[in-house]
Amino acid sequence: MKREEDYVIKVTDATVRFNMASEKIDNLKEYFVKLVKKELLFQEFFALKDVSFKVKRGEAWGLVGTNGSGKSTLLKLICGILKPYQGNVEINGSIAPLIELGAGFDGELTATENIYLNGAVLGYSKEFMDQHYDEIVEFAELHDFMNMPIKNYSSGMAARLGFAIATIVRPEILIVDEVLAVGDAAFQDKCQKRMQEMLAGGTTLLFVSHSIKDVKILCDHAIWLNKGHVMMKGNASEVCGEYMKSLGVEERTER
């Protein structure tokens, strides 16, 4: 029997609501006039509805579902970027969110300068970044491009650097949202191995990917979302199998 303290993530009846303007506004002035006069009408949109699940320390959970199902919204809720309209989210551990690699990069600065900038944003000292600089460059395989401005990097190069910086420490909870899709096959394999090493060391993983194959390789549990509702949760292979059936796709095509 699992004790409550064994859970590092506990989501209980979480609902996320957004307001969308229900009428067309042609310009900013008209928007503010209607807003002040309280004539602006909004339509409620529930990105998540009554979502509940618990993640035990060291587990790896895959989040599956079609585009717009609420996967990224759920990750942002867990990261604290969004607050629930209803329900509760409890986190017990440090989080390393890889929701958008390189989001903190300055395009005008070189890769080397961005390593230290990104490190500072993540709360690392210059001394810490000095100690891990060679490790970051080695993992990213960008030795010949460190003095190049980030704005001249391809999306794959920026992803390599972002992943290398974000994983120089072993967080208690690692959150990955489709960020590896921009890398080449060799880089994706390298990142998978690093994540597996982190899992072996006790890191808890939340992983979003449209690749069911990757979910089944990395995760032992999964949750299937559809239009903000939980359709199924539990064993990763079983959940992925039912999800693929709902799409009319034979599971063997993902092996």
Residue pairs with C-beta under 8 A, 6 or more apart in sequence:
2 54
2 56
4 10
5 92
6 56
6 57
7 54
7 55
7 56
7 57
7 90
7 92
8 55
8 56
8 57
8 91
8 92
8 93
8 172
8 173
8 204
9 53
9 54
9 55
9 78
9 89
9 90
9 91
9 92
9 173
9 204
9 206
10 54
10 55
10 88
10 89
10 90
11 51
11 52
11 53
11 54
11 74
11 77
11 78
11 87
11 88
11 89
11 90
12 52
12 87
12 88
12 89
12 90
13 50
13 51
13 52
13 86
13 87
13 88
14 48
14 50
14 51
14 52
14 74
14 77
14 84
14 86
14 87
14 88
14 89
15 46
15 48
15 49
15 50
15 51
15 84
15 85
15 86
15 87
16 46
16 47
16 48
16 70
16 73
16 77
16 82
16 84
16 85
16 228
17 44
17 45
17 46
17 47
17 85
18 44
18 45
18 46
18 47
19 42
19 43
19 44
19 45
20 42
20 43
20 44
20 45
21 40
21 41
21 42
21 43
22 41
22 42
22 43
23 40
23 41
25 31
25 34
25 40
31 40
34 40
46 228
47 70
47 73
47 228
48 70
48 73
48 74
48 77
48 84
48 225
48 228
49 228
49 229
50 87
50 229
50 230
51 70
51 74
51 87
51 225
51 228
51 229
51 230
52 87
52 230
53 61
53 223
53 230
53 233
55 61
55 204
55 206
55 221
56 204
57 93
57 172
57 202
57 204
58 199
58 202
58 203
58 204
59 204
59 205
59 220
59 221
60 199
60 204
60 205
60 207
60 218
60 219
60 220
60 221
60 236
61 205
61 206
61 207
61 219
61 221
61 222
61 223
61 236
62 207
62 208
62 209
62 215
62 216
62 218
62 219
62 221
62 222
62 223
62 236
62 239
62 240
63 71
63 74
63 75
63 206
63 207
63 208
63 222
63 223
63 225
64 71
64 209
64 212
64 215
64 222
64 223
64 224
64 225
64 239
64 240
64 243
65 71
65 224
65 225
65 226
65 231
65 243
66 226
66 247
68 227
69 225
69 226
69 227
69 228
70 225
70 227
70 228
71 177
71 208
71 225
72 99
72 177
72 208
73 82
73 228
74 225
75 97
75 99
75 175
75 177
75 206
75 208
76 82
76 99
77 83
77 84
77 89
78 89
78 91
78 95
78 175
78 206
79 95
79 97
79 99
79 175
80 91
80 95
81 99
91 173
93 171
93 172
93 173
93 204
94 171
94 172
94 173
95 171
95 172
95 173
95 174
95 175
96 166
96 167
96 169
96 171
96 173
96 174
96 175
97 175
97 177
98 162
98 163
98 166
98 167
98 174
98 175
98 176
98 177
98 179
99 175
99 177
99 179
100 177
100 179
101 158
101 159
101 162
101 163
101 166
101 179
102 150
102 158
102 159
102 161
102 162
103 162
104 117
104 118
104 121
105 114
105 117
105 118
105 150
105 158
105 161
105 162
106 113
106 114
106 117
106 150
107 149
107 150
107 151
108 149
108 150
108 151
109 117
109 149
109 150
110 146
110 147
110 148
110 149
110 150
111 142
111 145
111 146
111 147
111 148
111 150
111 153
111 161
112 133
112 146
112 147
114 150
114 161
115 129
115 133
115 136
115 161
115 165
116 126
116 129
118 162
118 165
119 126
119 128
119 129
119 165
120 126
120 129
122 165
122 166
132 168
135 164
135 168
136 161
136 164
136 165
136 168
137 143
137 146
137 164
139 160
139 163
139 164
139 190
139 194
140 157
140 160
140 161
140 163
140 164
141 160
141 187
142 157
142 160
142 161
145 153
145 157
150 158
150 161
153 161
155 182
156 182
156 183
156 184
156 187
159 179
159 180
159 182
159 183
159 187
160 183
160 187
162 179
163 179
163 180
163 183
163 191
163 194
167 174
167 194
167 198
170 198
170 201
170 203
171 198
171 203
172 202
172 203
172 204
173 203
173 204
173 205
173 206
174 195
174 198
174 203
174 204
174 205
174 206
175 205
175 206
176 195
176 205
176 206
176 207
176 208
176 209
177 208
178 208
178 209
178 210
180 187
180 188
180 191
180 192
180 209
181 209
181 210
183 191
192 214
192 217
192 218
195 205
195 207
195 218
196 218
198 205
199 205
199 218
205 218
205 219
207 214
207 215
207 218
207 219
209 215
211 254
212 240
212 243
212 244
212 251
212 254
213 254
213 255
215 222
215 236
215 240
216 236
216 237
216 240
216 254
219 236
220 235
220 236
221 233
221 234
221 235
221 236
221 239
222 233
222 234
222 235
222 236
222 239
222 240
223 230
223 232
223 233
223 239
224 230
224 231
224 232
224 233
224 239
224 242
224 243
225 231
226 246
231 242
231 243
231 246
232 238
232 239
232 242
232 243
233 239
240 251
240 254
241 251
244 250
244 251
244 254
245 251
